[in-house]
Amino acid sequence: MPRSTSTLPAHARFDLLTHVAELRAELSSITCPRERRTIAAELKAALAEAAKLTTEG
């Protein structure tokens, strides 16, 4: 995994990555289509934010 050069504090990066993991776990257990779409959208946004951490510099 590339080392992040983000100016975010370490705890904020950790919180974001934890949030991504929690959304993935939640998405795997949801059967309601509406909830799945909502969580999938949140996950997509969180993944985009996490991706920025490895491309900032």
C-alpha positions as CSV (number, residue, x, y, z in Angstrom):
1,M,0.0,0.0,0.0
2,P,1.5,3.4,-0.9
3,R,2.4,5.6,1.9
4,S,0.1,8.5,2.4
5,T,1.5,12.0,2.2
6,S,-1.8,13.5,3.4
7,T,-1.9,16.4,5.8
8,L,-4.7,14.6,7.7
9,P,-3.8,13.5,11.2
10,A,-3.2,9.8,11.5
11,H,-6.3,9.3,13.6
12,A,-8.5,10.9,10.9
13,R,-7.0,8.6,8.3
14,F,-7.6,5.6,10.6
15,D,-11.2,6.8,11.2
16,L,-11.8,7.0,7.4
17,L,-10.4,3.6,6.7
18,T,-12.4,2.1,9.7
19,H,-15.5,3.7,8.2
20,V,-14.9,2.1,4.9
21,A,-14.5,-1.3,6.5
22,E,-17.7,-0.8,8.5
23,L,-19.6,0.2,5.4
24,R,-18.4,-2.9,3.6
25,A,-19.5,-5.1,6.5
26,E,-22.8,-3.4,6.7
27,L,-23.4,-3.7,2.9
28,S,-22.7,-7.4,3.0
29,S,-25.6,-8.0,5.5
30,I,-28.3,-5.7,4.1
31,T,-31.0,-7.2,1.9
32,C,-33.3,-4.1,1.4
33,P,-32.5,-2.6,-2.0
34,R,-33.1,0.9,-0.8
35,E,-30.7,0.5,2.1
36,R,-28.1,-1.2,-0.1
37,R,-28.2,1.7,-2.6
38,T,-27.7,4.2,0.3
39,I,-24.9,2.3,1.9
40,A,-23.3,1.6,-1.5
41,A,-23.3,5.4,-2.2
42,E,-21.7,6.1,1.2
43,L,-19.1,3.5,0.5
44,K,-18.3,4.9,-2.9
45,A,-17.8,8.4,-1.4
46,A,-15.7,7.0,1.4
47,L,-13.5,5.0,-1.0
48,A,-13.0,8.1,-3.1
49,E,-11.9,10.1,-0.1
50,A,-9.6,7.2,0.9
51,A,-8.1,7.1,-2.6
52,K,-7.3,10.8,-2.3
53,L,-5.1,10.0,0.7
54,T,-2.8,8.0,-1.4
55,T,-2.6,10.4,-4.3
56,E,-2.1,13.7,-2.4
57,G,1.4,15.0,-2.4
